[in-house]
Amino acid sequence: MHLEKGRRYAVKMEYAQGGIGTKLIWIPVSENPSAEAIAAAKAADVVVAVVGITSQLEGEEMKVDVPGFKGGDRTSLDLPKEEEELLEALKTSGKPVVLC
């Protein structure tokens, strides 16, 4: 989902088991998992990581120079390297990680 600063988006979160509060924090993927993402994970009860590819990586006859993709097609079912590194960094928070 592409998010733009200053624009509102409808998000539906469902939560059970009587928690006091829930907060959704959006942090874009970067080449180096940020200290901010790890700090947010450490402050959370659980991390919900929404990862995967976008149409900027996979499409008909695209010229994408990213490991795991060739000519707009996937050559591997692995997540992009940056996302794998982010998940590894989030794991170090010691909090449960839910992967979507």
N, C-alpha and C positions, 0 to 999 in steps of 0.2 A: 504494500500500500504506500503510495507516494504521499507524504504529508508536507504541507506548506505552512510556514510560520504565519500566524495571525488568522488562519482559517479554522472553522469549527468542523468537527467530524463526529458523526453518531457512532458511539461504541457501546456495545452491550456486553456487560460482564455479569456472569452469574456466579454466586458464591454461596456455599452452604457451610454448615457446622458452626454457626454463631460467632464468626470473627467480629472484632470491634470495627475494623475498617480495612478498606482495600484501596490501593493507589496504583494507577497504570503509569509507568514511566517509559517514554519512547527515546531510545538512544540509537542513532544510526550506526551501522557497522563501519568501522574504520580499519585501516591496515594494522594498527596497533591497538589492541583492546585498551580502552581508556581507563584511567584510574577512577573516573566518574562512574563508569559502568560497574566496576568491581565494588566501589563504595556503596552504590545503590543496591547491589546484590547483598552485601553484608548487612545492610540496614533493613532488608526485606525478610518476610517470613518464608517466601518461596519466590523463585525466579521463573517467569514464563517467557521463554525465548522463542520468538516467532522468526524462523529463518527459512531460507530457500532461495530459489533463483527468481529472477524477474525477466520480463520480455527484453530487457537490455542485454541479457546474456544468451538467450536461446530464441531463435527464430530462423525462418527460411533464409539460407545463403547469407548470413551475417558475417562480417569480418570482425570476429571477437578474438583477441589474443589473450586468453585466460586459460590456465591449465584446467583440463576437464571439458573443454569445448573446442570444436573445430567446425568452421563453416556454418555456424548457427546450430550445430547439433552437439549433443552431449557425448563425450567419450568416456565418461565415468559417472556413476550415480552418487559419488561423494558430494558433500556440501562444498561450496567454494572455500578455499583455504582460510580466508579472513573470518568466515563464520565458524569454521572448526576451531580456530584459535580463540575466538571470542567465547565459545562454549567451554573450552578448556580453562580459560581465565575465570569464567563465572563459577565453574566447579570449585575453584580454590576458595570461594566464599564460605564453603561448608553448608550452604543452604540447598534445599531440594531444588532441582532444575527440571521444569516441565518443558519439553521440546515440542513445538508445533511447527 
